[in-house]
Amino acid sequence: MRPIRAASLGTATALAALLACTFVAATAAAATDTDSAQVGGRHRVITLTGQLAQQTRFPVNPGGAPAQGDRTVFHSILFDQDGKQVGDTGGTCTTTRVDNGGAEECVVTYNLPTGQLSVQGTVFGILNPGPPPSFDNAITGGTGEFSAARGSVHADTIAPGTRRFTIDLDR
């Protein structure tokens, strides 16, 4: 039986995953904008931390080996670098491959004060021993301030159940 993994956190999982060019004052104060690079107001990098709050696994073969079609549903809380809660994520990951370390396809929504971001992509190495793997997933769209969002999210595991998300936004 495959252990429950924090790899499902955000996207990618994520994913969770996450944000857009211009923040209104409430979001600007809430989300930490570190190491940001802006070119004509069209590019922004935002760093958030996600803490896994809830995760449920739905295996195809309960009690058996990992299988294609296994699904994980998760919810995480998002924090800025000052530890202030700025939103949350929710998503699902479906196992697409169990050979060569395994892989999951994840769809994640990042809920923030000024809108939502949608993120999607594959996380590789989910069945390998050790901490959940880092991954990069695509920002596929959003709502509100993020309605024209494009870019990517990079996720690194920094502690059990905790990921750092680096959101690279282009508009």
Phi and psi in degrees as GROMACS dihedral restraints (atoms count N, CA, C in turn):
[ dihedral_restraints ]
;  ai    aj    ak    al  type     phi  dphi    fc
    3     4     5     6     1   -75.0    20    10
    4     5     6     7     1   134.4    20    10
    6     7     8     9     1   -70.6    20    10
    7     8     9    10     1   152.5    20    10
    9    10    11    12     1   -67.2    20    10
   10    11    12    13     1   132.4    20    10
   12    13    14    15     1  -121.0    20    10
   13    14    15    16     1   147.1    20    10
   15    16    17    18     1   -75.5    20    10
   16    17    18    19     1    -1.5    20    10
   18    19    20    21     1   -59.5    20    10
   19    20    21    22     1   -20.4    20    10
   21    22    23    24     1   -78.5    20    10
   22    23    24    25     1    -2.6    20    10
   24    25    26    27     1   -71.0    20    10
   25    26    27    28     1   115.7    20    10
   27    28    29    30     1    56.6    20    10
   28    29    30    31     1   119.7    20    10
   36    37    38    39     1  -131.0    20    10
   37    38    39    40     1   -57.0    20    10
   39    40    41    42     1   154.3    20    10
   40    41    42    43     1  -151.9    20    10
   48    49    50    51     1   175.5    20    10
   49    50    51    52     1   174.8    20    10
   51    52    53    54     1   174.2    20    10
   52    53    54    55     1   121.3    20    10
   54    55    56    57     1   172.3    20    10
   55    56    57    58     1   178.7    20    10
   57    58    59    60     1  -134.4    20    10
   58    59    60    61     1  -179.2    20    10
   60    61    62    63     1   -55.5    20    10
   61    62    63    64     1   -58.8    20    10
   63    64    65    66     1  -109.1    20    10
   64    65    66    67     1   130.3    20    10
   66    67    68    69     1  -105.8    20    10
   67    68    69    70     1   139.6    20    10
   69    70    71    72     1   -73.2    20    10
   70    71    72    73     1   169.0    20    10
   72    73    74    75     1   -53.7    20    10
   73    74    75    76     1   -39.0    20    10
   75    76    77    78     1   -62.7    20    10
   76    77    78    79     1   -43.2    20    10
   78    79    80    81     1   -75.3    20    10
   79    80    81    82     1   -36.2    20    10
   81    82    83    84     1   -59.7    20    10
   82    83    84    85     1   -37.0    20    10
   84    85    86    87     1   -75.3    20    10
   85    86    87    88     1   -29.7    20    10
   87    88    89    90     1   -84.7    20    10
   88    89    90    91     1   -43.0    20    10
   90    91    92    93     1   -94.4    20    10
   91    92    93    94     1   132.8    20    10
   93    94    95    96     1   -80.6    20    10
   94    95    96    97     1   127.6    20    10
   96    97    98    99     1  -107.8    20    10
   97    98    99   100     1    91.1    20    10
   99   100   101   102     1  -109.2    20    10
  100   101   102   103     1   152.0    20    10
  102   103   104   105     1    48.3    20    10
  103   104   105   106     1    38.2    20    10
  105   106   107   108     1   -81.5    20    10
  106   107   108   109     1   145.1    20    10
  108   109   110   111     1  -126.0    20    10
  109   110   111   112     1   127.9    20    10
  111   112   113   114     1  -123.6    20    10
  112   113   114   115     1   134.8    20    10
  114   115   116   117     1  -123.6    20    10
  115   116   117   118     1   105.6    20    10
  117   118   119   120     1    59.7    20    10
  118   119   120   121     1    28.6    20    10
  120   121   122   123     1    70.5    20    10
  121   122   123   124     1    14.1    20    10
  123   124   125   126     1  -106.3    20    10
  124   125   126   127     1    -6.0    20    10
  126   127   128   129     1  -133.1    20    10
  127   128   129   130     1   136.5    20    10
  129   130   131   132     1  -150.4    20    10
  130   131   132   133     1   141.4    20    10
  132   133   134   135     1  -117.0    20    10
  133   134   135   136     1   128.5    20    10
  135   136   137   138     1  -127.7    20    10
  136   137   138   139     1   137.6    20    10
  138   139   140   141     1  -115.9    20    10
  139   140   141   142     1   127.8    20    10
  141   142   143   144     1  -132.3    20    10
  142   143   144   145     1   160.1    20    10
  144   145   146   147     1  -114.4    20    10
  145   146   147   148     1   135.2    20    10
  147   148   149   150     1  -111.8    20    10
  148   149   150   151     1   131.1    20    10
  150   151   152   153     1  -113.2    20    10
  151   152   153   154     1   119.8    20    10
  153   154   155   156     1   -59.7    20    10
  154   155   156   157     1   125.5    20    10
  156   157   158   159     1  -104.9    20    10
  157   158   159   160     1   -36.1    20    10
  159   160   161   162     1  -155.9    20    10
  160   161   162   163     1   140.4    20    10
  162   163   164   165     1  -151.0    20    10
  163   164   165   166     1   132.8    20    10
  165   166   167   168     1  -130.0    20    10
  166   167   168   169     1   135.1    20    10
  168   169   170   171     1  -107.7    20    10
  169   170   171   172     1   136.7    20    10
  171   172   173   174     1  -119.6    20    10
  172   173   174   175     1    89.7    20    10
  174   175   176   177     1   -77.0    20    10
  175   176   177   178     1   147.3    20    10
  177   178   179   180     1   -69.4    20    10
  178   179   180   181     1   -39.2    20    10
  180   181   182   183     1  -116.1    20    10
  181   182   183   184     1    80.6    20    10
  183   184   185   186     1   -51.6    20    10
  184   185   186   187     1   127.9    20    10
  186   187   188   189     1    79.3    20    10
  187   188   189   190     1    -4.6    20    10
  189   190   191   192     1  -105.2    20    10
  190   191   192   193     1  -168.2    20    10
  192   193   194   195     1   -68.8    20    10
  193   194   195   196     1   155.1    20    10
  195   196   197   198     1   -55.1    20    10
  196   197   198   199     1   144.6    20    10
  198   199   200   201     1  -141.0    20    10
  199   200   201   202     1   154.3    20    10
  201   202   203   204     1   -58.7    20    10
  202   203   204   205     1   131.9    20    10
  204   205   206   207     1   101.7    20    10
  205   206   207   208     1   -11.6    20    10
  207   208   209   210     1   -55.1    20    10
  208   209   210   211     1   143.6    20    10
  210   211   212   213     1  -131.3    20    10
  211   212   213   214     1   143.2    20    10
  213   214   215   216     1  -124.3    20    10
  214   215   216   217     1   133.8    20    10
  216   217   218   219     1  -117.1    20    10
  217   218   219   220     1   135.6    20    10
  219   220   221   222     1  -144.2    20    10
  220   221   222   223     1   161.9    20    10
  222   223   224   225     1  -139.5    20    10
  223   224   225   226     1   132.9    20    10
  225   226   227   228     1  -132.2    20    10
  226   227   228   229     1   153.4    20    10
  228   229   230   231     1  -101.0    20    10
  229   230   231   232     1   136.6    20    10
  231   232   233   234     1  -103.1    20    10
  232   233   234   235     1   137.2    20    10
  234   235   236   237     1  -128.8    20    10
  235   236   237   238     1   149.5    20    10
  237   238   239   240     1   -83.7    20    10
  238   239   240   241     1  -178.8    20    10
  240   241   242   243     1   -71.8    20    10
  241   242   243   244     1   -10.7    20    10
  243   244   245   246     1   -92.1    20    10
  244   245   246   247     1     2.3    20    10
  246   247   248   249     1    84.0    20    10
  247   248   249   250     1     9.1    20    10
  249   250   251   252     1   -83.8    20    10
  250   251   252   253     1   131.2    20    10
  252   253   254   255     1   -68.0    20    10
  253   254   255   256     1   127.8    20    10
  255   256   257   258     1  -122.1    20    10
  256   257   258   259     1    -0.3    20    10
  258   259   260   261     1   162.3    20    10
  259   260   261   262     1  -164.3    20    10
  261   262   263   264     1  -152.3    20    10
  262   263   264   265     1   170.3    20    10
  264   265   266   267     1  -128.1    20    10
  265   266   267   268     1   158.3    20    10
  267   268   269   270     1  -149.5    20    10
  268   269   270   271     1   145.0    20    10
  270   271   272   273     1  -173.4    20    10
  271   272   273   274     1  -179.8    20    10
  273   274   275   276     1  -134.5    20    10
  274   275   276   277     1   148.1    20    10
  276   277   278   279     1  -129.9    20    10
  277   278   279   280     1   135.5    20    10
  279   280   281   282     1  -118.6    20    10
  280   281   282   283     1   128.7    20    10
  282   283   284   285     1   -66.9    20    10
  283   284   285   286     1   125.7    20    10
  285   286   287   288     1  -110.2    20    10
  286   287   288   289     1   -16.0    20    10
  288   289   290   291     1  -153.3    20    10
  289   290   291   292     1   138.0    20    10
  291   292   293   294     1  -114.3    20    10
  292   293   294   295     1    -5.1    20    10
  294   295   296   297     1   -91.9    20    10
  295   296   297   298     1   167.4    20    10
  297   298   299   300     1    50.5    20    10
  298   299   300   301     1    41.4    20    10
  300   301   302   303     1    89.5    20    10
  301   302   303   304     1    -7.6    20    10
  303   304   305   306     1    79.8    20    10
  304   305   306   307     1   164.1    20    10
  306   307   308   309     1  -155.4    20    10
  307   308   309   310     1   149.1    20    10
  309   310   311   312     1  -128.8    20    10
  310   311   312   313     1   143.8    20    10
  312   313   314   315     1   -99.9    20    10
  313   314   315   316     1   124.7    20    10
  315   316   317   318     1  -120.9    20    10
  316   317   318   319     1   144.6    20    10
  318   319   320   321     1  -127.7    20    10
  319   320   321   322     1   122.6    20    10
  321   322   323   324     1  -133.5    20    10
  322   323   324   325     1   143.3    20    10
  324   325   326   327     1  -115.6    20    10
  325   326   327   328     1   129.7    20    10
  327   328   329   330     1  -101.7    20    10
  328   329   330   331     1   119.2    20    10
  330   331   332   333     1   -99.5    20    10
  331   332   333   334     1   118.5    20    10
  333   334   335   336     1  -126.8    20    10
  334   335   336   337     1   166.0    20    10
  336   337   338   339     1   -56.1    20    10
  337   338   339   340     1   -30.9    20    10
  339   340   341   342     1  -109.9    20    10
  340   341   342   343     1    12.6    20    10
  342   343   344   345     1   151.3    20    10
  343   344   345   346     1  -174.3    20    10
  345   346   347   348     1  -117.6    20    10
  346   347   348   349     1   151.4    20    10
  348   349   350   351     1  -119.8    20    10
  349   350   351   352     1   136.9    20    10
  351   352   353   354     1  -104.7    20    10
  352   353   354   355     1   134.2    20    10
  354   355   356   357     1  -132.9    20    10
  355   356   357   358     1   143.4    20    10
  357   358   359   360     1  -148.1    20    10
  358   359   360   361     1   147.4    20    10
  360   361   362   363     1   165.3    20    10
  361   362   363   364     1  -176.5    20    10
  363   364   365   366     1  -105.6    20    10
  364   365   366   367     1   140.2    20    10
  366   367   368   369     1  -112.5    20    10
  367   368   369   370     1   121.2    20    10
  369   370   371   372     1   -98.8    20    10
  370   371   372   373     1   154.9    20    10
  372   373   374   375     1    79.4    20    10
  373   374   375   376     1    22.2    20    10
  375   376   377   378     1   -66.9    20    10
  376   377   378   379     1   -21.0    20    10
  378   379   380   381     1   -99.9    20    10
  379   380   381   382     1    -0.5    20    10
  381   382   383   384     1   -73.2    20    10
  382   383   384   385     1   146.8    20    10
  384   385   386   387     1   -66.3    20    10
  385   386   387   388     1   158.3    20    10
  387   388   389   390     1   100.8    20    10
  388   389   390   391     1  -172.0    20    10
  390   391   392   393     1   -64.7    20    10
  391   392   393   394     1   153.9    20    10
  393   394   395   396     1   -55.5    20    10
  394   395   396   397     1   144.9    20    10
  396   397   398   399     1   -72.2    20    10
  397   398   399   400     1   157.3    20    10
  399   400   401   402     1   -73.0    20    10
  400   401   402   403     1   159.3    20    10
  402   403   404   405     1  -156.0    20    10
  403   404   405   406     1   162.4    20    10
  405   406   407   408     1  -125.8    20    10
  406   407   408   409     1   129.5    20    10
  408   409   410   411     1  -130.9    20    10
  409   410   411   412     1   163.8    20    10
  411   412   413   414     1   -92.7    20    10
  412   413   414   415     1   139.5    20    10
  414   415   416   417     1   -80.5    20    10
  415   416   417   418     1   120.8    20    10
  417   418   419   420     1  -103.8    20    10
  418   419   420   421     1    -7.5    20    10
  420   421   422   423     1   160.5    20    10
  421   422   423   424     1  -171.1    20    10
  423   424   425   426     1  -176.8    20    10
  424   425   426   427     1  -175.8    20    10
  426   427   428   429     1  -129.1    20    10
  427   428   429   430     1   169.8    20    10
  429   430   431   432     1    57.8    20    10
  430   431   432   433     1  -130.1    20    10
  432   433   434   435     1   -60.3    20    10
  433   434   435   436     1   -17.3    20    10
  435   436   437   438     1  -106.8    20    10
  436   437   438   439     1    18.5    20    10
  438   439   440   441     1   -62.7    20    10
  439   440   441   442     1   -24.6    20    10
  441   442   443   444     1  -110.2    20    10
  442   443   444   445     1    17.9    20    10
  444   445   446   447     1   -66.3    20    10
  445   446   447   448     1   138.9    20    10
  447   448   449   450     1  -144.5    20    10
  448   449   450   451     1   158.7    20    10
  450   451   452   453     1   141.8    20    10
  451   452   453   454     1  -149.5    20    10
  453   454   455   456     1  -146.5    20    10
  454   455   456   457     1   163.0    20    10
  456   457   458   459     1  -124.9    20    10
  457   458   459   460     1   128.8    20    10
  459   460   461   462     1  -107.5    20    10
  460   461   462   463     1   132.0    20    10
  462   463   464   465     1  -122.6    20    10
  463   464   465   466     1   135.1    20    10
  465   466   467   468     1  -126.7    20    10
  466   467   468   469     1   137.2    20    10
  468   469   470   471     1   -77.7    20    10
  469   470   471   472     1   126.3    20    10
  471   472   473   474     1  -113.0    20    10
  472   473   474   475     1   -13.5    20    10
  474   475   476   477     1  -168.1    20    10
  475   476   477   478     1   164.0    20    10
  477   478   479   480     1   -55.6    20    10
  478   479   480   481     1   125.7    20    10
  480   481   482   483     1    73.5    20    10
  481   482   483   484     1    10.1    20    10
  483   484   485   486     1  -131.1    20    10
  484   485   486   487     1   131.6    20    10
  486   487   488   489     1  -128.6    20    10
  487   488   489   490     1   150.3    20    10
  489   490   491   492     1  -102.1    20    10
  490   491   492   493     1   128.6    20    10
  492   493   494   495     1  -109.6    20    10
  493   494   495   496     1   124.5    20    10
  495   496   497   498     1  -108.2    20    10
  496   497   498   499     1   112.0    20    10
  498   499   500   501     1   -99.5    20    10
  499   500   501   502     1   118.2    20    10
  501   502   503   504     1  -108.0    20    10
  502   503   504   505     1   102.4    20    10
  504   505   506   507     1   -99.3    20    10
  505   506   507   508     1   134.2    20    10
  507   508   509   510     1  -123.7    20    10
  508   509   510   511     1   147.5    20    10
